[in-house]
Amino acid sequence: MARINKNYDKLAAGYLFPEIARRTNAFLDQNPSAKVLRLGIGDTTEPIVPAVLDGLHAGVDALGAADSYSGYGPSEGITPLRHGLAGHYRELGLSLDPSEFFVSDGAKSDSANIQGIFSDDCVVAVQDPAYPVYVDSNVISGRTGEASDSGYEGLIYMPCTEENGFFPDIPDRKVDLIYICSPNNPTGAVATKEQLKTFVDYANEHKAIIFYDSAYASFITDPDLPRSIYEVPGAETCSIEFNSFSKTAGFTGVRLAWTIVPKACRTEDTEAGKLHALWTRRQNTFFNGAANIVQAGGVAALSPEGRQQTDAQVSFYLENAHIINDGLKSLGITTYGGGNAPYVWLKTPGGLSSWDFFDKLLNECHVVGTPGSGFGPAGEGFFRLSAFGHRENVEMAVSSIKEKLQI
Ligand code: PL4
């Protein structure tokens, strides 16, 4: 008799983003003429820049000629892209080998799948609030107990609060797998090298592994802030890093990302090289590589011209974040983030719950955001606005909030 994975039944509620879509659609059913301004999901809206489009076109054209046609490629990614990525990190002063880069179709899938190469009894620590994928993938894999208002039993929550500047202290007990996201989704906070060093030292001491999600690294403008965890001495032995072309090159629908598993990275029961070998084996078994057309676009995105154009687009989104921040602050709302990240994290006015504020913002201003509590217990009382909208929509949303929000 076939039986299902009962861990799915533990998942607290519907996945956050479909739930937002459900509530928004219900509002539109009731108010069909309303123009809803979406600052909820972190999804890019600007067109792909010309240099990257040229790369994608070249990828298509290559398939149309017998001498340049390619079929299945290496599941780890094509050589020019892995070399290009290693070159990108060399600019940060880091010497990672191209073979340590695993190209994939998304940081979401990689950050969800990575736990699969670790033992089921690993103790997991997450920043709270956090991108829901880290928690849900471990719930599904059976590393937690049931959910309650304070989170999942057995999961170690590391609160990120106003008091600690939205970066947690190291765990006060031994944990095995630690998820850190910087620039952070949802708080927009960026960890300093000193803050990351506390975790790198902890991980090396306890033979723990850090999963470092740097999907928004290209939004860092402050030259003193680290764009990769490997800028911290000692990180290569204890850290796996995820990054993505999604937000940098407008590839949220195109799909292209990379994960770095250094050969030096190891666990308590393995030698250096084993984790790299396991992830290679995992990807070879479950994944047939990112689309060749898309990888050609990725190579173009890393070219000098591609970088210049995508950097300009990132600056454009950061300007949106400034507009949102300025508008909210003018109403006396407390905000965080937005300076080196595409998310503005605001404290709900009047002490409203995150979902109550979601409904209020939608009903009064026709603006959709993301409730902080959807990212974890410590997100309650906060709310996230995304800076990825069209400028016109961002400006309309801010005007609407300034004119109509009753606080
Ligand atoms: C909505 C910290 C967004 N349906 O595009 P990927 O897979 O390379 O990267 C996804 C990703 C990875 N890491 C972090 C992220 O914030 C994201 C994307 N997050 C958001 O609004 O929080 C899009 C979410 C998408 C989803 O469920 O991921």
Boltz pocket constraint, residues with backbone or C-beta under 6 A from the ligand:
constraints:
  - pocket:
      binder: B
      contacts: [[A, 17], [A, 40], [A, 41], [A, 42], [A, 43], [A, 105], [A, 106], [A, 107], [A, 108], [A, 109], [A, 131], [A, 181], [A, 183], [A, 185], [A, 213], [A, 215], [A, 243], [A, 244], [A, 245], [A, 246], [A, 251], [A, 252], [A, 256], [A, 257]]
      max_distance: 6.0
